[in-house]
Amino acid sequence: MKIVVPEFLEKENKLNKLDNLSICKYIQYEEDGFRKEVFISTNMLFFVMHGTKVLHFKDKKVDVNLQDVLFLKSGDYVMSEILDGYYEAILFMYDDTILLDFIKKYNLSFDDTFSFENNYFKIRKTSAFEIFQSSVISYLETNSSNQESIMRLKLEEAFLNILESESKESFKAFLASIYNNNLFKIKIEKEFKYDENILLFAKEFNITNLAFRNKFKETFGMTPKKWQNAKKLEKAKLLLETSDYNVTQVCQKCGFDNISWFVQAFKNEYGITPKQIKNNKN
């Protein structure tokens, strides 16, 4: 049997699904020796509450039991089975942006971090994790208007607990691998300029313009030109709504050479002209 996680759990209505984060208390019953082929489409954090799960990777086998916390990186196939017929765990499923925000918030650096070769790592639970686990179960069983904010804070709490544990260096190596995988995206979002050709980044990455375009589209889901124009229009809308610049000045400050093209592009994007926004503001 082949399944994709977390999509499989979503179809089974077992998820508390939030923006780029999902949580569930997962219970599984199976006969010993029954294996599932699982594709992990997002990063995952397991807190085992009962039983033992065995994950078969291409080159090794990993047992995860009551004493363990397990991280899995997205994009891997594993064979999964449980022992003793019953398994229960808390699952956090989240995309890279959660980890990147955590890295940024706590200003983590990775200069002395060793390389992380695996798509997983396992640590032993501490008393702090036992307390954490109990509190998460309590929140999952309570309907709250603030549940999304609470769950994000709980995941951040888990990360901070690991940074205080004996597994700190392994976790930092894991974070470094996520950061490096997203370095292309991070650098462009941080350093792009509204009035410069975005293809200049190709030289910085030491790749051809064609390779850059392909990598960019794979990363951002659109061409470099379309992405940069969208960013220019976002800035233009903000300036029109919050500044005293006129339409021509906004056009120039956002890197557009042709005001007619700017007006038409803006209307296509937002359904209103720049002048109408200025009139509404006034």
Buried (B, 14 or more C-beta within 10 A) or exposed (E): EEBBBBEBBBEEEBBBBBEBBBBBBBEBEBEEEEBBEBBBBBBBBBBBBBBBBBBBBEEEEBEBBEEBBBBBBBEBEBBBBBBEEEBBBBBBBBBBBBBBEBBEEEEBEBEEBEEBEBBBBBBEBBEBBEEBBEEBBEBBEEEEEEBBEBBBEBBBBBBEBBBEBEBEEBBBBBBBBBBBBBEBBBEBEEEBEBEEEBBEBBEEBEBEBEEBBEBBBEEBEEEBEEBBBBBBBEBBBEBBEEEEBEBEEBBBBBBBEEBEEBBEBBBEBBEBBBBBBBEEEE
